[in-house]
Structure formats: C-alpha cells, structure tokens
C-alpha cells in the first residue's frame, strides 16, 4: 500500500519536492536499478488533464526521489486540487509507493 503525502504547488513558480521511499521497516528503500515515474491529474479517471511530473533519483541508497515542475508547467495548471502518484519500476515490476493530493495555489493575475 502506498504512503500518503499531500503537496502544495505555487502556480507560475518552480516546484521541487523530495520524497523518501521507505521499506516495510521504515528505512530508506534502496532504489539502485529502479526508475521513478510520477503523474498528476484532476481526478483518478481523468484522461485529458494528466501532467507528467519530472522525477530524479539522486543517490539511490537514500530512497529520495525529487519531483519537479518548471514555472511554465505550474503556470499551465489550474488553481485547483489534483491527485498524484509516484511509482517505481525495476525490470517491469511497477509499485506505487506514494500518492496524495496536490493543491495548486493561484498566482496574482495582471
């Protein structure tokens, strides 16, 4: 079962958040040999509002995955709530490790 982590994004600003994948004992999961994929959408079944979140694994043994979006990407988001998930993959075995709600806070319009 995936861990729950809710996030907040400021519309029009750079977004970056480190999330730590943990094993069943609560220790950092060794991500050596894994890739990470994250996506967000306005709803679980939404097909037209999906956004891919950039993921990077720095030091695999720390279990940390960095999620990020550029200012242009966050500016294109509606100031609403989204659902998201983070999955890890090794040799075709995919596991959802973190999921939650992303709240996009609006920027001031000129």
PyMOL commands that set and color helices and strands:
alter all, ss='L'
color gray80, all
select helices_A, chain A and resi 60-62+71-75
alter helices_A, ss='H'
color red, helices_A
select strands_A, chain A and resi 3-4+7-10+15-20+35-41+51-57+64-69+81-90+93-105
alter strands_A, ss='S'
color yellow, strands_A
deselect
rebuild
show_as cartoon
